[in-house]
Amino acid sequence: MNLKCNLALFTTIVLLLLSFSCSTMKNGFQTESPDKLVQLDIFADSGTLKYQIYWQDELMLDSSEISILPGAQVEIVESVEKHADTTWTPTWGQFDQIRDQYHELILDLNIDGRAGKLFARVYDQGVAFKFELASVSPTDNINFYSEHNLASEDVFYSPAGERSPIGPFEVGEMSQTENEVPKLLVPLVVEKTNHKFLSILESDLFSAKGFNPMRLTFQKDLGKLVSSSKSDLETGKVTTSWKVILLGETAGDLVTNTMSVNLATPCQLDDTDWIKPGKSLWDWRVHGYTSPDGFTYGISTESYKRFIDFASQKGIDYFLIDDSWYTHVSEGHFELSDKLDLDEVIRYAETKGVDLILYYDRKHGEYGDDDLFPYYQSLGMKGIKYGFMGGKVDFSREAIQKSAQSQLLIDFHDGPVPFTGMRRTYPNAITREYCHAQQDSRRAFTPEAFIKMALINAIQGPLDMNNGNFDIIGINSGIREKSPKKTNSYYSTVVAEAARTLIVFSGLVVLPDAPDAYLAKEDLFEFIKNQPVGRWSESHILHSKIGEYITTARRHGEEWFIASAYNQQGGTLDIKLDFLQEDKEYKVTFYEDAEEAHCKTNPEEYVIKEDKVLKDDVIKARMAPGGGHCMWIRPI
C-alpha cells in the first residue's frame, strides 16, 4: 500500500454517544465545530428535516429544508456523535499534510417507513451533509434536496461554463425581478452582509453511484437558493455525495479550504509513485507562429522536436500534443496524420527525457474506452487529455479509473464534471477545464474574468486554464491560426501571465506559448521554471476581492513563491512577509510590470530585480492595469 496515498496518522479519534458537544434541542440537535465557532442546528418540523448554521455567533444560513425523498415524513429515531482528528498525506496538492478534524452527528431516520441516515459533519471551516437509504424501489423519487435560506441583502456569484462567472446577484432583487433567473453552477459563492463568505458545492461524487451532478437554482417564489442531486437508482442501497457549505473570512479562504478533499473517499490506488504533477508545453495555440530564425510552427515532426528540446533544456516534465496527431477515429483504430511521424516524435522525446500526453476527442469517433487507455499506454504515453466526454458522472468516473489502470494522468476538457475531491480518491485526475481556458473558442478572457475564475471556479479543484503566454503582442495581431478571432482583445501583461501560473492551482500547468517566446524572456520564465507544481508544502490566499485582485503565496520547503494579479484599474497591494522565519535572511527576486506597462497598450514591458528581506517586511506590489507581480523568496 502506498504510504503517501493511504497512510493516515491518527492523532485523536474519539467516538461518543450523545457527547458534550451535541446538545439536545426540542425536536432536534445542536452541534459545534471543534473550535466551537461554527454551530449547526438540525431539527424536525412537522415531519420535515431542517437545519441552520451560525458562525462566530452570526446567522449564516437560516432555517432550511433538507431531504432525500422530497415530501416524505421524517422521524429522528436515534443519534450518535463522532469526533475525529486525523492527519493524512496527499499524493500531490496545495498542502503536504492535511488535518481532518470534525464533529459528526449521525441521525438514524424513519423516512416514510424506510430506514435512512443523515450524516452531518461540522468543521472549523464549514458544514457537510450526506444521506444513506437502506433500500429504494423503482417508484421512489430520489433527490438529495436542500434549501439555502440567505438574507435578502446577501449577494452570490456562479461559474458560467466556458465564460466569465456571473454575479453579483442580490437575493432580494432576484426574488422580485421579472427577468429570467440565470443558470447557476457549482461552486456558488455567497458574500454575506457581514462580508463573510460561504460556498455551496458537493464532494465525493465518486461514491454517489447513480447520481447526477448537483444542480443549483434560485426559486423566486421561495426567495431561496435550492440545490438538488437526482438519482436514477431503482434498487439497492443509496449513498449520496456530500453537500458542502464552506465558510471563509475572505473569498480567498474558500479556495484553500481543505474540507472538500477531507470529505472525499481516500485514495483507491495501491501505487501512486507513477503520478507526477508538473508543467507541460502544448502545441495547439502555437500553430502559425514564426520564430526569429524563420521557422513556422505547425503539425509537424520538426515543430514537436523543438518543443521537446525546450522542455528538456528547461526541465519541463511534459509535452502535450493536441488532436492534430490523428485525422479520424474508429473502433480500435486511429488514422494517424501524415503531417508528422508520431513514432519518431515518441522516440525523440524518450531520448530527451520528456514525457508525452496525447489528446483524444470523442466527437471524432469512438475508439472504445476499454481499449483506449491500454493503447495510449502501449505508445509510452504518460497522460491523456480527454475532450468532449460529456457531463456524465458514471462515464467520467470510469474513464478516471480506467486511465489509472493504464497508469495515465487524465486531464478533462470541454464541459467536464466537477469531481471535487477526486484528486484524493484517484490522484491521476490531474486537472480539468472547469473554466474558460485562455483563448478557448478563440476568445480571450479579461483580467477581471481571470480573477473571478481564480476565486470561484477554482474552489471545486484544480483548473487547466492555459495561462502563461509571453508573446501577447503577436497573439493579439491575429497571425496565429488559433489566436482570438477579435484582434487586440487579449488584455494582460507578461508578468500577469507568469503570476497566473502560480495563482491558479493545478496538478498540470499547461503552458500555451512557443519555446521561442519563452526564450526571448528567459529571465521572466525563470519564475515559472522554478515552481514545483503540485508539490506545495502550504498555500494561502493573502489578498482577494472578486473581480478586482488576488495574491497567492505557496511554500515548497523553505522557498516561497508569491504572485498577484489586478484588474484593468491596476493598483498596489501591501504584502506582509509575516510567514517567513524569525532571525533568517532571505533573498528575493521581484518580477514586476514596468512603469509604462499596460495590459492593452504595452503588455510586454517588465523589470526584474533582487533584494534581501526579513520576516514582517512589507512589500508594496505595484501592478499595471491588468498586470501582475511575482516574488521568489529563498533563504540565504
Secondary structure, DSSP 8 states (H G I E B T S, - for coil): --HHHH-EEEEEEEEESS-TTEEEETTEEEEE-TTS-EEEEEEEETTEEEEEEEETTEEEEEEEEEESSTT--EEEEEEEEEEEEEEE--SSBS-SSEEEEEEEEEEEEEETTEEEEEEEEEETTEEEEEEEES---TT---EEEEEEB--TT-EEEEEETTEEEEEEEEHHHHHH--S----B-SSEEEE-TTS-EEEEEEE-GGG-TTB---EEEEETTTTEEEEEEEB---SS-EE--EEEEEEESSHHHHHT--HHHHHS-----S--TT---EEEEESGGGTT-B-TTS-B-SSSHHHHHHHHHHHHHHT--EEEE-GGGEEEEETTEEEE-TTS-HHHHHHHHHHHT-EEEEEEEGGG----HHHHHHHHHHTT-SEEEEE---S-HHHHHHHHHHHHHTT-EEEEESS----TTHHHHSTTEEEE--S--TTGGG----HHHHHHHHHTGGGGS--------S-HHHHHHT-STTS-SSTT-----HHHHHHHHHHS--SEEEE-S-HHHHHHTHHHHHHHHT--TTB-SEEEEEEEETTTEEEEEEEETTEEEEEEEE-TT-EEEEEE-TTS-TT--EEEEEEEE-TT-BTTTBTT-EEEEEEEE-TT-EEEEEE-TT-EEEEEEEE-
